[in-house]
């Protein structure tokens, strides 16, 4: 169930500065997703987008949706620069 891993990643990434730093250092998407998998978040880019859509629909407030989309956009930028 990949969606569980993405949801967990979205909730926990703010509290994992070492993982964020490791993701910034990745050279290519393959390395980025291998790093995530090694950290306990095995998912692909497509699965990430599905999870964002799923979680976004369930947001209870505009503030919750803003936090989610900020994290999702951050990860999209990390992927684009990998």
Phi and psi in degrees as GROMACS dihedral restraints (atoms count N, CA, C in turn):
[ dihedral_restraints ]
;  ai    aj    ak    al  type     phi  dphi    fc
    3     4     5     6     1   -61.9    20    10
    4     5     6     7     1   -33.2    20    10
    6     7     8     9     1   -60.2    20    10
    7     8     9    10     1   -31.7    20    10
    9    10    11    12     1   -63.3    20    10
   10    11    12    13     1   -40.5    20    10
   12    13    14    15     1   -67.7    20    10
   13    14    15    16     1   -40.5    20    10
   15    16    17    18     1   -66.9    20    10
   16    17    18    19     1   -41.7    20    10
   18    19    20    21     1   -62.0    20    10
   19    20    21    22     1   -42.2    20    10
   21    22    23    24     1   -63.3    20    10
   22    23    24    25     1   -44.4    20    10
   24    25    26    27     1   -58.5    20    10
   25    26    27    28     1   -46.9    20    10
   27    28    29    30     1   -62.5    20    10
   28    29    30    31     1   -34.6    20    10
   30    31    32    33     1   -76.4    20    10
   31    32    33    34     1   -33.4    20    10
   33    34    35    36     1  -100.1    20    10
   34    35    36    37     1   -15.3    20    10
   36    37    38    39     1   -61.6    20    10
   37    38    39    40     1   -32.4    20    10
   39    40    41    42     1   -64.6    20    10
   40    41    42    43     1   -24.5    20    10
   42    43    44    45     1   -97.0    20    10
   43    44    45    46     1    11.4    20    10
   45    46    47    48     1  -127.9    20    10
   46    47    48    49     1    71.7    20    10
   48    49    50    51     1   -61.9    20    10
   49    50    51    52     1   -32.8    20    10
   51    52    53    54     1   -67.5    20    10
   52    53    54    55     1   -37.8    20    10
   54    55    56    57     1   -67.5    20    10
   55    56    57    58     1   -42.8    20    10
   57    58    59    60     1   -57.9    20    10
   58    59    60    61     1   -45.7    20    10
   60    61    62    63     1   -61.0    20    10
   61    62    63    64     1   -41.8    20    10
   63    64    65    66     1   -63.6    20    10
   64    65    66    67     1   -38.3    20    10
   66    67    68    69     1   -66.1    20    10
   67    68    69    70     1   -37.2    20    10
   69    70    71    72     1   -62.7    20    10
   70    71    72    73     1   -30.2    20    10
   72    73    74    75     1   -84.9    20    10
   73    74    75    76     1    -9.3    20    10
   75    76    77    78     1   -64.8    20    10
   76    77    78    79     1   139.0    20    10
   78    79    80    81     1  -106.5    20    10
   79    80    81    82     1    86.8    20    10
   81    82    83    84     1   105.6    20    10
   82    83    84    85     1   156.4    20    10
   84    85    86    87     1   -64.9    20    10
   85    86    87    88     1   -35.5    20    10
   87    88    89    90     1   -58.0    20    10
   88    89    90    91     1   -47.4    20    10
   90    91    92    93     1   -64.8    20    10
   91    92    93    94     1   -39.4    20    10
   93    94    95    96     1   -60.9    20    10
   94    95    96    97     1   -48.5    20    10
   96    97    98    99     1   -73.2    20    10
   97    98    99   100     1   -26.2    20    10
   99   100   101   102     1   -67.7    20    10
  100   101   102   103     1   -40.9    20    10
  102   103   104   105     1   -62.3    20    10
  103   104   105   106     1   -44.6    20    10
  105   106   107   108     1   -61.5    20    10
  106   107   108   109     1   -44.8    20    10
  108   109   110   111     1   -61.4    20    10
  109   110   111   112     1   -42.9    20    10
  111   112   113   114     1   -63.5    20    10
  112   113   114   115     1   -24.8    20    10
  114   115   116   117     1   -90.1    20    10
  115   116   117   118     1     3.3    20    10
  117   118   119   120     1    96.8    20    10
  118   119   120   121     1    16.3    20    10
  120   121   122   123     1  -125.7    20    10
  121   122   123   124     1    69.4    20    10
  123   124   125   126     1   -79.4    20    10
  124   125   126   127     1   105.9    20    10
  126   127   128   129     1  -157.6    20    10
  127   128   129   130     1   167.0    20    10
  129   130   131   132     1  -108.4    20    10
  130   131   132   133     1   173.9    20    10
  132   133   134   135     1   -61.8    20    10
  133   134   135   136     1   -42.4    20    10
  135   136   137   138     1   -64.6    20    10
  136   137   138   139     1   -39.9    20    10
  138   139   140   141     1   -65.6    20    10
  139   140   141   142     1   -35.3    20    10
  141   142   143   144     1   -60.9    20    10
  142   143   144   145     1   -46.8    20    10
  144   145   146   147     1   -63.1    20    10
  145   146   147   148     1   -38.5    20    10
  147   148   149   150     1   -61.7    20    10
  148   149   150   151     1   -42.6    20    10
  150   151   152   153     1   -65.5    20    10
  151   152   153   154     1   -41.7    20    10
  153   154   155   156     1   -59.5    20    10
  154   155   156   157     1   -46.0    20    10
  156   157   158   159     1   -59.8    20    10
  157   158   159   160     1   -44.1    20    10
  159   160   161   162     1   -63.1    20    10
  160   161   162   163     1   -47.0    20    10
  162   163   164   165     1   -69.9    20    10
  163   164   165   166     1   -38.1    20    10
  165   166   167   168     1   -60.5    20    10
  166   167   168   169     1   -42.0    20    10
  168   169   170   171     1   -61.6    20    10
  169   170   171   172     1   -32.4    20    10
  171   172   173   174     1   -87.7    20    10
  172   173   174   175     1     0.0    20    10
  174   175   176   177     1   -62.5    20    10
  175   176   177   178     1   135.7    20    10
  177   178   179   180     1   -88.3    20    10
  178   179   180   181     1   -16.0    20    10
  180   181   182   183     1  -148.4    20    10
  181   182   183   184     1   165.6    20    10
  183   184   185   186     1   -64.7    20    10
  184   185   186   187     1   -36.4    20    10
  186   187   188   189     1   -63.0    20    10
  187   188   189   190     1   -42.5    20    10
  189   190   191   192     1   -61.9    20    10
  190   191   192   193     1   -42.2    20    10
  192   193   194   195     1   -64.7    20    10
  193   194   195   196     1   -39.0    20    10
  195   196   197   198     1   -63.7    20    10
  196   197   198   199     1   -42.6    20    10
  198   199   200   201     1   -62.2    20    10
  199   200   201   202     1   -47.1    20    10
  201   202   203   204     1   -58.3    20    10
  202   203   204   205     1   -49.6    20    10
  204   205   206   207     1   -68.6    20    10
  205   206   207   208     1   -30.6    20    10
  207   208   209   210     1   -64.0    20    10
  208   209   210   211     1   -45.6    20    10
  210   211   212   213     1   -65.3    20    10
  211   212   213   214     1   -43.0    20    10
  213   214   215   216     1   -63.4    20    10
  214   215   216   217     1   -43.6    20    10
  216   217   218   219     1   -66.6    20    10
  217   218   219   220     1   -36.4    20    10
  219   220   221   222     1   -58.7    20    10
  220   221   222   223     1   -48.3    20    10
  222   223   224   225     1   -64.9    20    10
  223   224   225   226     1   -37.2    20    10
  225   226   227   228     1   -61.0    20    10
  226   227   228   229     1   -40.8    20    10
  228   229   230   231     1   -66.2    20    10
  229   230   231   232     1   -40.6    20    10
  231   232   233   234     1   -60.8    20    10
  232   233   234   235     1   -43.4    20    10
  234   235   236   237     1   -63.7    20    10
  235   236   237   238     1   -42.4    20    10
  237   238   239   240     1   -65.3    20    10
  238   239   240   241     1   -28.3    20    10
  240   241   242   243     1   -96.5    20    10
  241   242   243   244     1    -2.0    20    10
